[in-house]
């Protein structure tokens, strides 16, 4: 099942930046199955860097847990029942768009998981898919994204909020189809 989450230490280069792990898709499918097997009306998709081949990053498996209208409480209950924990760090999403965190072991490696609980009809769903799919289709964008993340870490960020802010301009440019500038 889902184990307790250990936060990423952004000052530790071995935690904050890891090469892509070919096990990400299989581990994600395993967690997707755990969630979907225990819920009706919930679908789960693998998103984020771990869903993009060759995309180095924190090594966190991001999932989008999509629920139908009126299904937020049930989705949170399923995740909580599996052992996911509330993400209550400063700047965290509110309980109307929660993130649940956890970890799972696979072949001697512990994988961190962020389960983003989102209404299936929320425009964010389209944005998450678009970003993932654009990078999957364009190795040059993946390389730019990896360079952006490295530059953010080299600037000395110490927490997830600063890390995410540092990537925001690149992410917006991909979603808006704007020209990209290598950050490295």
Secondary structure as a PSIPRED ss2 file (coil, helix, strand):
# PSIPRED VFORMAT (PSIPRED V4.0)

   1 X C   1.000  0.000  0.000
   2 X C   1.000  0.000  0.000
   3 X E   0.000  0.000  1.000
   4 X C   1.000  0.000  0.000
   5 X C   1.000  0.000  0.000
   6 X C   1.000  0.000  0.000
   7 X C   1.000  0.000  0.000
   8 X C   1.000  0.000  0.000
   9 X C   1.000  0.000  0.000
  10 X C   1.000  0.000  0.000
  11 X C   1.000  0.000  0.000
  12 X C   1.000  0.000  0.000
  13 X H   0.000  1.000  0.000
  14 X H   0.000  1.000  0.000
  15 X H   0.000  1.000  0.000
  16 X H   0.000  1.000  0.000
  17 X C   1.000  0.000  0.000
  18 X E   0.000  0.000  1.000
  19 X C   1.000  0.000  0.000
  20 X C   1.000  0.000  0.000
  21 X C   1.000  0.000  0.000
  22 X C   1.000  0.000  0.000
  23 X C   1.000  0.000  0.000
  24 X H   0.000  1.000  0.000
  25 X H   0.000  1.000  0.000
  26 X H   0.000  1.000  0.000
  27 X H   0.000  1.000  0.000
  28 X H   0.000  1.000  0.000
  29 X H   0.000  1.000  0.000
  30 X H   0.000  1.000  0.000
  31 X H   0.000  1.000  0.000
  32 X H   0.000  1.000  0.000
  33 X H   0.000  1.000  0.000
  34 X H   0.000  1.000  0.000
  35 X H   0.000  1.000  0.000
  36 X H   0.000  1.000  0.000
  37 X C   1.000  0.000  0.000
  38 X C   1.000  0.000  0.000
  39 X C   1.000  0.000  0.000
  40 X C   1.000  0.000  0.000
  41 X C   1.000  0.000  0.000
  42 X E   0.000  0.000  1.000
  43 X E   0.000  0.000  1.000
  44 X E   0.000  0.000  1.000
  45 X E   0.000  0.000  1.000
  46 X E   0.000  0.000  1.000
  47 X E   0.000  0.000  1.000
  48 X C   1.000  0.000  0.000
  49 X H   0.000  1.000  0.000
  50 X H   0.000  1.000  0.000
  51 X H   0.000  1.000  0.000
  52 X C   1.000  0.000  0.000
  53 X C   1.000  0.000  0.000
  54 X C   1.000  0.000  0.000
  55 X C   1.000  0.000  0.000
  56 X C   1.000  0.000  0.000
  57 X E   0.000  0.000  1.000
  58 X C   1.000  0.000  0.000
  59 X C   1.000  0.000  0.000
  60 X C   1.000  0.000  0.000
  61 X E   0.000  0.000  1.000
  62 X E   0.000  0.000  1.000
  63 X E   0.000  0.000  1.000
  64 X E   0.000  0.000  1.000
  65 X E   0.000  0.000  1.000
  66 X E   0.000  0.000  1.000
  67 X E   0.000  0.000  1.000
  68 X C   1.000  0.000  0.000
  69 X C   1.000  0.000  0.000
  70 X C   1.000  0.000  0.000
  71 X C   1.000  0.000  0.000
  72 X H   0.000  1.000  0.000
  73 X H   0.000  1.000  0.000
  74 X H   0.000  1.000  0.000
  75 X H   0.000  1.000  0.000
  76 X H   0.000  1.000  0.000
  77 X H   0.000  1.000  0.000
  78 X H   0.000  1.000  0.000
  79 X H   0.000  1.000  0.000
  80 X H   0.000  1.000  0.000
  81 X H   0.000  1.000  0.000
  82 X H   0.000  1.000  0.000
  83 X C   1.000  0.000  0.000
  84 X C   1.000  0.000  0.000
  85 X E   0.000  0.000  1.000
  86 X E   0.000  0.000  1.000
  87 X C   1.000  0.000  0.000
  88 X C   1.000  0.000  0.000
  89 X C   1.000  0.000  0.000
  90 X C   1.000  0.000  0.000
  91 X C   1.000  0.000  0.000
  92 X C   1.000  0.000  0.000
  93 X C   1.000  0.000  0.000
  94 X C   1.000  0.000  0.000
  95 X C   1.000  0.000  0.000
  96 X C   1.000  0.000  0.000
  97 X C   1.000  0.000  0.000
  98 X C   1.000  0.000  0.000
  99 X E   0.000  0.000  1.000
 100 X E   0.000  0.000  1.000
 101 X E   0.000  0.000  1.000
 102 X E   0.000  0.000  1.000
 103 X E   0.000  0.000  1.000
 104 X E   0.000  0.000  1.000
 105 X E   0.000  0.000  1.000
 106 X E   0.000  0.000  1.000
 107 X C   1.000  0.000  0.000
 108 X C   1.000  0.000  0.000
 109 X E   0.000  0.000  1.000
 110 X E   0.000  0.000  1.000
 111 X E   0.000  0.000  1.000
 112 X E   0.000  0.000  1.000
 113 X E   0.000  0.000  1.000
 114 X E   0.000  0.000  1.000
 115 X E   0.000  0.000  1.000
 116 X E   0.000  0.000  1.000
 117 X E   0.000  0.000  1.000
 118 X E   0.000  0.000  1.000
 119 X E   0.000  0.000  1.000
 120 X C   1.000  0.000  0.000
 121 X C   1.000  0.000  0.000
 122 X C   1.000  0.000  0.000
 123 X H   0.000  1.000  0.000
 124 X H   0.000  1.000  0.000
 125 X H   0.000  1.000  0.000
 126 X H   0.000  1.000  0.000
 127 X H   0.000  1.000  0.000
 128 X H   0.000  1.000  0.000
 129 X H   0.000  1.000  0.000
 130 X H   0.000  1.000  0.000
 131 X H   0.000  1.000  0.000
 132 X H   0.000  1.000  0.000
 133 X H   0.000  1.000  0.000
 134 X H   0.000  1.000  0.000
 135 X H   0.000  1.000  0.000
 136 X H   0.000  1.000  0.000
 137 X C   1.000  0.000  0.000
 138 X C   1.000  0.000  0.000
 139 X H   0.000  1.000  0.000
 140 X H   0.000  1.000  0.000
 141 X H   0.000  1.000  0.000
 142 X H   0.000  1.000  0.000
 143 X H   0.000  1.000  0.000
 144 X H   0.000  1.000  0.000
 145 X H   0.000  1.000  0.000
 146 X H   0.000  1.000  0.000
 147 X H   0.000  1.000  0.000
 148 X H   0.000  1.000  0.000
 149 X H   0.000  1.000  0.000
 150 X H   0.000  1.000  0.000
 151 X H   0.000  1.000  0.000
 152 X H   0.000  1.000  0.000
 153 X H   0.000  1.000  0.000
 154 X H   0.000  1.000  0.000
 155 X C   1.000  0.000  0.000
 156 X C   1.000  0.000  0.000
 157 X C   1.000  0.000  0.000
 158 X C   1.000  0.000  0.000
 159 X C   1.000  0.000  0.000
 160 X H   0.000  1.000  0.000
 161 X H   0.000  1.000  0.000
 162 X H   0.000  1.000  0.000
 163 X H   0.000  1.000  0.000
 164 X H   0.000  1.000  0.000
 165 X H   0.000  1.000  0.000
 166 X H   0.000  1.000  0.000
 167 X H   0.000  1.000  0.000
 168 X H   0.000  1.000  0.000
 169 X H   0.000  1.000  0.000
 170 X H   0.000  1.000  0.000
 171 X H   0.000  1.000  0.000
 172 X H   0.000  1.000  0.000
 173 X H   0.000  1.000  0.000
 174 X H   0.000  1.000  0.000
 175 X H   0.000  1.000  0.000
 176 X C   1.000  0.000  0.000
 177 X C   1.000  0.000  0.000
 178 X C   1.000  0.000  0.000
 179 X C   1.000  0.000  0.000
 180 X C   1.000  0.000  0.000
 181 X C   1.000  0.000  0.000
 182 X C   1.000  0.000  0.000
 183 X C   1.000  0.000  0.000
 184 X C   1.000  0.000  0.000
